[in-house]
Amino acid sequence: MEKTLNRIHPVSDPEATYFLQVSWEKDLGTGFGLLLSDCQRAWTGTVSESDISREAADIEMDREKYVEELRKALIAGEESAGRYNFVIS
C-alpha cells in the first residue's frame, strides 16, 4: 500500500492547517482511502473505483484524465502547490 501525507490550508479557513493522508493499493483509479486531520480531530473515508467512474461521468470528463487530476490534487504535493483549492465543510 502506498501513502502520501500533505499539509493543506483550505480556502474556507486559510489560517487553519490540515493534514491529508491518501492511501491506495495499485493506483488512484482503483479507489483510495482518505484521512483528514486538524491535529485535534480526524475524519476518514473511502472512495471506490465505481465512485471515481461515476464522478468522472457526472462532470463529463474522461476517466483517465479525472484520475490524473485527482493524483495532482491529492498526492502531487509541491508539484501542484497553489493550483488546487480545498474547502472544508
Phi and psi in degrees as GROMACS dihedral restraints (atoms count N, CA, C in turn):
[ dihedral_restraints ]
;  ai    aj    ak    al  type     phi  dphi    fc
    3     4     5     6     1  -103.1    20    10
    4     5     6     7     1   149.3    20    10
    6     7     8     9     1  -142.1    20    10
    7     8     9    10     1   147.8    20    10
    9    10    11    12     1  -130.4    20    10
   10    11    12    13     1   154.8    20    10
   12    13    14    15     1  -132.6    20    10
   13    14    15    16     1   123.8    20    10
   15    16    17    18     1  -127.5    20    10
   16    17    18    19     1   145.6    20    10
   18    19    20    21     1   -89.8    20    10
   19    20    21    22     1   132.7    20    10
   21    22    23    24     1  -129.6    20    10
   22    23    24    25     1   149.7    20    10
   24    25    26    27     1  -122.5    20    10
   25    26    27    28     1   100.5    20    10
   27    28    29    30     1   -66.7    20    10
   28    29    30    31     1   143.9    20    10
   30    31    32    33     1   -65.2    20    10
   31    32    33    34     1   -22.4    20    10
   33    34    35    36     1   -72.3    20    10
   34    35    36    37     1   -18.2    20    10
   36    37    38    39     1  -157.9    20    10
   37    38    39    40     1    75.5    20    10
   39    40    41    42     1   -59.7    20    10
   40    41    42    43     1   -22.1    20    10
   42    43    44    45     1   -79.9    20    10
   43    44    45    46     1   -15.6    20    10
   45    46    47    48     1   -84.5    20    10
   46    47    48    49     1   151.6    20    10
   48    49    50    51     1  -121.4    20    10
   49    50    51    52     1   129.2    20    10
   51    52    53    54     1  -122.5    20    10
   52    53    54    55     1   157.4    20    10
   54    55    56    57     1  -118.6    20    10
   55    56    57    58     1   130.1    20    10
   57    58    59    60     1  -116.8    20    10
   58    59    60    61     1   118.3    20    10
   60    61    62    63     1  -106.9    20    10
   61    62    63    64     1   130.5    20    10
   63    64    65    66     1  -118.3    20    10
   64    65    66    67     1   131.2    20    10
   66    67    68    69     1  -123.8    20    10
   67    68    69    70     1   136.4    20    10
   69    70    71    72     1  -149.2    20    10
   70    71    72    73     1   157.9    20    10
   72    73    74    75     1   -89.7    20    10
   73    74    75    76     1   -71.0    20    10
   75    76    77    78     1   -94.9    20    10
   76    77    78    79     1   -59.0    20    10
   78    79    80    81     1  -156.8    20    10
   79    80    81    82     1   168.6    20    10
   81    82    83    84     1   -60.1    20    10
   82    83    84    85     1   -27.7    20    10
   84    85    86    87     1   -65.9    20    10
   85    86    87    88     1   -17.4    20    10
   87    88    89    90     1   -95.0    20    10
   88    89    90    91     1     5.6    20    10
   90    91    92    93     1   107.8    20    10
   91    92    93    94     1   162.1    20    10
   93    94    95    96     1  -159.2    20    10
   94    95    96    97     1   163.8    20    10
   96    97    98    99     1  -108.7    20    10
   97    98    99   100     1   151.6    20    10
   99   100   101   102     1  -126.9    20    10
  100   101   102   103     1   142.0    20    10
  102   103   104   105     1  -134.1    20    10
  103   104   105   106     1   122.8    20    10
  105   106   107   108     1  -118.3    20    10
  106   107   108   109     1   131.6    20    10
  108   109   110   111     1  -139.5    20    10
  109   110   111   112     1   145.2    20    10
  111   112   113   114     1  -107.8    20    10
  112   113   114   115     1    17.3    20    10
  114   115   116   117     1    74.1    20    10
  115   116   117   118     1     1.4    20    10
  117   118   119   120     1  -122.2    20    10
  118   119   120   121     1   -33.6    20    10
  120   121   122   123     1  -133.1    20    10
  121   122   123   124     1   161.3    20    10
  123   124   125   126     1  -140.3    20    10
  124   125   126   127     1   145.7    20    10
  126   127   128   129     1  -128.3    20    10
  127   128   129   130     1   141.0    20    10
  129   130   131   132     1  -125.8    20    10
  130   131   132   133     1   158.3    20    10
  132   133   134   135     1  -166.7    20    10
  133   134   135   136     1   167.7    20    10
  135   136   137   138     1  -131.2    20    10
  136   137   138   139     1   149.7    20    10
  138   139   140   141     1  -123.7    20    10
  139   140   141   142     1   119.2    20    10
  141   142   143   144     1   -86.7    20    10
  142   143   144   145     1   166.9    20    10
  144   145   146   147     1   -59.7    20    10
  145   146   147   148     1   -39.5    20    10
  147   148   149   150     1   -69.2    20    10
  148   149   150   151     1   -33.4    20    10
  150   151   152   153     1   -60.5    20    10
  151   152   153   154     1   -43.3    20    10
  153   154   155   156     1   -63.5    20    10
  154   155   156   157     1   -45.9    20    10
  156   157   158   159     1   -61.8    20    10
  157   158   159   160     1   -42.1    20    10
  159   160   161   162     1   -65.4    20    10
  160   161   162   163     1   -45.1    20    10
  162   163   164   165     1   -62.3    20    10
  163   164   165   166     1   -43.2    20    10
  165   166   167   168     1   -60.6    20    10
  166   167   168   169     1   -43.5    20    10
  168   169   170   171     1   -65.6    20    10
  169   170   171   172     1   -40.5    20    10
  171   172   173   174     1   -60.0    20    10
  172   173   174   175     1   -36.2    20    10
  174   175   176   177     1   -99.3    20    10
  175   176   177   178     1     9.5    20    10
  177   178   179   180     1    54.4    20    10
  178   179   180   181     1    47.6    20    10
  180   181   182   183     1  -117.4    20    10
  181   182   183   184     1   142.0    20    10
  183   184   185   186     1   -54.1    20    10
  184   185   186   187     1   133.6    20    10
  186   187   188   189     1   -56.8    20    10
  187   188   189   190     1   -44.0    20    10
  189   190   191   192     1   -63.5    20    10
  190   191   192   193     1   -39.4    20    10
  192   193   194   195     1   -65.1    20    10
  193   194   195   196     1   -40.6    20    10
  195   196   197   198     1   -61.9    20    10
  196   197   198   199     1   -44.6    20    10
  198   199   200   201     1   -62.8    20    10
  199   200   201   202     1   -39.5    20    10
  201   202   203   204     1   -63.9    20    10
  202   203   204   205     1   -40.7    20    10
  204   205   206   207     1   -65.9    20    10
  205   206   207   208     1   -38.8    20    10
  207   208   209   210     1   -59.7    20    10
  208   209   210   211     1   -44.5    20    10
  210   211   212   213     1   -59.8    20    10
  211   212   213   214     1   -45.7    20    10
  213   214   215   216     1   -63.0    20    10
  214   215   216   217     1   -43.7    20    10
  216   217   218   219     1   -73.5    20    10
  217   218   219   220     1   -36.1    20    10
  219   220   221   222     1  -100.7    20    10
  220   221   222   223     1   -30.8    20    10
  222   223   224   225     1  -127.7    20    10
  223   224   225   226     1    -7.3    20    10
  225   226   227   228     1   -74.2    20    10
  226   227   228   229     1   -19.1    20    10
  228   229   230   231     1    62.6    20    10
  229   230   231   232     1  -127.6    20    10
  231   232   233   234     1   -58.5    20    10
  232   233   234   235     1   -31.0    20    10
  234   235   236   237     1   -55.9    20    10
  235   236   237   238     1   -33.5    20    10
  237   238   239   240     1  -114.7    20    10
  238   239   240   241     1    13.8    20    10
  240   241   242   243     1   -55.3    20    10
  241   242   243   244     1   133.4    20    10
  243   244   245   246     1    79.7    20    10
  244   245   246   247     1    -4.1    20    10
  246   247   248   249     1   -93.8    20    10
  247   248   249   250     1   -22.3    20    10
  249   250   251   252     1  -123.2    20    10
  250   251   252   253     1   142.4    20    10
  252   253   254   255     1  -109.6    20    10
  253   254   255   256     1   142.9    20    10
  255   256   257   258     1  -117.0    20    10
  256   257   258   259     1   138.5    20    10
  258   259   260   261     1  -121.8    20    10
  259   260   261   262     1   125.6    20    10
  261   262   263   264     1  -100.4    20    10
  262   263   264   265     1   124.3    20    10
